[in-house]
Structure formats: C-alpha cells, structure tokens
Amino acid sequence: MQLKDKESFIEYYNAARNPYTHKGDYGRVFIIAGSEGMTGAAMLCAESAVRAGAGLVYLFAPGKILPVYEIGCKEAVKIKIGDDKTSFFEECHVYQVVKTIKRAGDSVCVVVGPGLGTNIQTKKFVYGVLAEFSSSNIPVILDADGLNSYKNKLYKERKLPKKLIITPHTGELSRLTGLSTDYINNNRVEAAKKASEELGAIVVLKGNESLVCSENPSREIYINTTGNAGMATGGSGDVLAGILAGLTAADGGKSTYFEIACCGVFIHGLCGDMASAKYGQRAVKAGDLIEMLKEVVLL
C-alpha cells in the first residue's frame, strides 16, 4: 500500500494482522531516553511505541531511575545501565547499549533523545551511539536532547546513522543548523530541505502543519493537516517519537521510512484532534494522545 493521504494512513493503521503471527513479528523498539527528573519523557515514548504496534519495546534505564520505570511502564522491558547511583547516560555506556541493540536481529528501530538532558557525558554518549550506527541499516529516530547534542553544525564533524529520522521543532532545528528561528518560521520547507540534504535524513519539522521532508534527492515534502494548539504541551514530541518508532518496527520493511514518517505524523495529529474534541484544547496532555491511539480504530 502506498501511504500518501488520510484514507491510506487510516487503512494502514487499522489493517488486520495475520492470526498466525507473534510479538517477534512486529519488531523491536529500543528507547535511549530519560534522566533524573525527566523520566516521564522516556515513559511517554515507550508507551506510545507499544500502543503504535511494536511487538517488543526495550527501555534503557540508568540504575538510579530504574525503579521509576519498573512501576510506571509495565509493558516495556527494562535494561539497567550503570549502577544504582547512575542517573544519566555516560560515554562509558556506549558499548553496552550498542551491543544489546545489534544482537536483536531484524525489524529494529532505535529512539535517541527524549529527556536525556544536556550533561557533557551524555552528549559524548549520544555521539558514540550514533557513530556506531553509521555503518548499520538500523533506523534511528533522533529527538529532543539527542538533537540538542549536535549544535551549530557540529554534526558535520560526527558520524551519523545511514537511516536517520530527526524530529525537531523550530528551536531545535535552529540549534542544529545555525539557521535563525525567524528564517525557519518563514521558510519552513526550505529549512527542512536544507537540513535533510546536509544530514541525509528524513526531517520531521514539528509545528502548525508539521511537515516531513524525504531523505531522497527529490526532497519530497508532505505537509500535515491534522493537529491543533492543544498539543502545545510538554511530552507531545516524546509521543510522536514513540509512534514513529512503533510504526517503523512493526512495518518490517513493507513501506518506506518516508511513508511511515508521514503516517506517524498524521496519526499523532489526529490523536491530538480527537483529544481536543473530547476534552477541549486547554485540558489536553501528552498522555491523552496515547489514549487516543486506541480510538483511531473506530474511525
């Protein structure tokens, strides 16, 4: 199925599954996210990946905050990082994380960034992890503090994954590329195309009418029509990252990453519209978007 419009997105999302499949047939999502004080970002991402259809979701957990995840995120498998005093990711953790992911086999997707924080050791960790995937076909979704680790074109000095999706809002894209926020706001398509060309990545530029730019030389642009101002609340982006990862892992290579990104952005915005219709824009919170994922099937 070619994913290109509302009807195809909803049909794809609601497609019946083969009754003879099992959880291993719907991919594995590995989430590298969270730090002390930012555990919610990681859990929102993990929960949305589960709800978006991933067969298995793994959440890397610095030892000190592991108990929070054990209580608050039942469906995800937790992988302890460091000892019981470790509250954020450090450069020395790169090998353990990468080795675990690369042993997982096919239909894997990795999320890097939500709630990681900006500790210098965490930035070095991000550089190390992404460099390890520069020779791999594993898709990586780089979001939030993962993006903020690459500031003012420092990414040109670093190795990046071959299959990369970035999900910046205007401020994050400005920090990443050095373009001003005014320029980006007034030239969204051009800014997304420029970032896509320089990184070789699919760019999901969030905001009013979020857009997706293909990584292909054509730089195809999809402009989303779902979503509303009620989604302007903390955690919405973490949910989007999880949706994209869940869809990517479960797809198993049947669709292009660009098609999946367009579908994920559409579904994310649709959940925002459904939540706003139910609760009013003022009352919407990020967790409501996850709850609405199970309502899309009713459309």
N, C-alpha and C positions, 0 to 999 in steps of 0.2 A: 504494500500500500504506500502510495506517495503522500507524505504528510505536508499539506500546504494550506489548509483552510479549516474553519471551525468544524465543519462536518467530519473531515478526515481525522482531526485531532480527537474529537469525542469518540468516534468509532474506534480509533486505535486504543484509546484509554480504556474503553469498555469491552474490548474484544474478549470473547470467551477463551478460556485456557484448555489445552489438551488434558483430558481427565487422567491420563497416564503419566503425567509429569510429577516431579517432586521439587523441593526447595532448591536443590542444586541446579535445576534447570533455569532458574530465574536470577542467576548471577549473585555476585558478592560485592557489597559496598564497604569500603574501608574509609573510616572518617578520622582524620587527623585534625582535631579541633579541641577547644576548651583550655582553660587555665583557671587558677584560683580566682573566684569572683565572676567567672564567665562560663560556668558550667551549663547554663541554660542554652547558650548558642549551640553547643555540641549536641545536647539532647534534642533540641528542636530539629536540627539537621538529621539526626539519626531516626527520629520518629517519623519525619516526613519521607525519608528514604524507604522505611518499612511500608508506610501507607501507599507509596507510589509503586510498590510491587516488587521490590528487591527480595530475592529468596533468603538471603542472609545479610545482616548488617553487623559490622565489627566496629567497635568504638575504642580507639586507643586512649588509655586513661592514665595520666600521671598519678603515681601511687597515692598522694595525699587526697586527691579528689575522686579516686575510685569509689569510695563508699557512697558518694552522692549519686553516681551513675548506677550503682547496683540497686539503689532504692527507686530512682526516678526514671529509669529507662529499661523496662523489663525485657523487651524483645531483642535488644542488641546484645551481642556477645562482647564482653569487655576484655581488653588485653592490657595488662598492667605494664606501665612504663616507669622505670626507676624504682626507688624505694618509697617507704611510707612518708617521707618528707618531701618528695618531689611534687612540685605544684605547677610546673610548666615544662614544655618540651625543651630539651637542650641538644647541642650538637652531638654529644656522645650517644644519643638515642637513634641516630640515623640508621645505623646498621640493623638494629633490631626491627625497626619499623619496615624498612625496605625488604629485608629478608622474609618477613612474615607475609607481606603482600605478594611478593614474587613467587612464593610457594603455593599460592592459592589457585593457580591454573587460569582457565579461560573465563570470559564474561565477568571481568573485574572492573570496577570503577573506583577511583580514589577522590575524596574531597579533602582539600587542604585549606585551612584558614579560619573558619568561624570561631571567634573567641580565643584565638591563640595568644593575643597580647603582643606587645612590641619589645619584649626583652631582647637584648642583643644576642643572647644564646639561642633564643627561639628563632630569630632571623637566620642565624647560621644553620640551624636545624632545617628550616624551610629550603635554604639554598641547597643543602646537601641532599635532601629528599628529592627535590625536583630534578637535580642534576642526575640522580640515579635513574630517573625515568626518561632521560633524554634519548636513550637508545632502546626504549621499550615501546610496545604498541598499547600499553595500558592507558586508557583515557584518564586525565586528571582535571578536576574542576578546582580552579584557584579562586578563592573568595576572600573578602574581608581582610583580616590581618595577614593572610597569606599574600594578598596583593600588596598590602602596605609594606611588606618586607622589601619589595622591589620599587625603589623610589628614584624619581628623576633619571630615568633611563639606565639605572644600574643593571637592569635586566639584560642589557646588551653585553655585559661582562660575565653573564651567568648562563649556564646551560639550562634549557627549558625542555619540558616533555614534548615529544613529537605530536601527541594528540592532546591538545590543551584547550580547555574552555575557561574563559575568565568572565567574572560576573560583577563588574564594578558599577557603582553609582558614579555620578559626576565627579565628586571629590576624590574618590579612589582612582578614577581614570586620570585625573589631573596630576595626582601624586605619582602615578605610574609613568606617565608620558612626558610630564613637564608642560603640557598644554594648559592654558588658563581655564578656570571653570566657566568664565564668560564665553570663551571660544567654543568650548564643548557644548554649552547650553544652546548656543546659536548655530552650531554646525554639528549636530549630533551624528548624522550619517557619515560625514567626512571624518570626524574624530574616531568613530568606531572602525571605519575602513583603514585609517592610518595605523591604529593600534593592531588591528588584525594582520596587516601586511608586515609590520615590524616584528610581531611575535610569532607569526604563523599560526595564529589561534582563532578559534571562534570567539567572538566578543558579544556578550550579552550586556548591553548598556541599559541599566535599570532607570526607571523614572516614569513620568507620564508618557504613555505609549512607548513602553520599553521596546528596544529594537535588538535584533540578532543579526550579526554580520558573519557570513560564511568565511571559513579559512581558505577557500579555494581562490584562485586568481581572479575569478569573476567578482568576488566580494559581494555576493548576493545578499540583499537586505530584506529581512522580514520585520515589519512594523506591527507590533501587537495592539489589539483593540480592546482587550479585557483589562480589568484592574481599575482602582479608584483611590482617592485620597485617604480612605480608611486604612489602607495598607501602609501608610506612612507611620510605622510603629516599629519599635525595636524587635528584631527577630524575624521579620518578614524575609529578609535576604537569606537567612540561615535555612528557612523553609524552602526557598527556591533552590538553593544548592542541593538540599536533600532530595527534592523532587527530580531534579535533573539527574542526580546520581542513581536514584531508584529506577527511573525510566531507562537510563543507559544500560545498567546492569541487566535488567530484565529483558531488554530487547534482544540481546545476544547477537548483535551484528546484522539484524534484518533491515534496519534503517540506517541512514547516515547520521552522524553526530549532529550535523546542522539541523536535520529534520527533527531529531529528538529534542534539541535545544529549543526550537520553535514551539514544539508541542508542550514542553515543560513550562515555558514562559506563558503560553496561552492558558494552560490548566491552572497555574499559580494565580494568574489574574482572575480567572473565572471563579476560583475559590474565594478570592477577595470580594468579588461582586456578590456571590451568594452569602458570604458572611455579613456584608454590609446591608443586604436586603433583609437579613434575619435580625440583626442586632442594631443597625444604624452605624454609620461610619465612625462616629466618636467612640463607640464601645468595642470596635474590632481589635483583637490582639492576635499575635502571630499563631498561637496555638489554635485559634479558630480556623485558620487556613488549613491546618492539618485535619481538623474535624470535617471540613467541607470536602476533602478528598474522597471521602466515602459517600458523599452525596452526588458526585458527578455521575455516578451510575444511574441515577434516577432521571437524568435528562433525556 
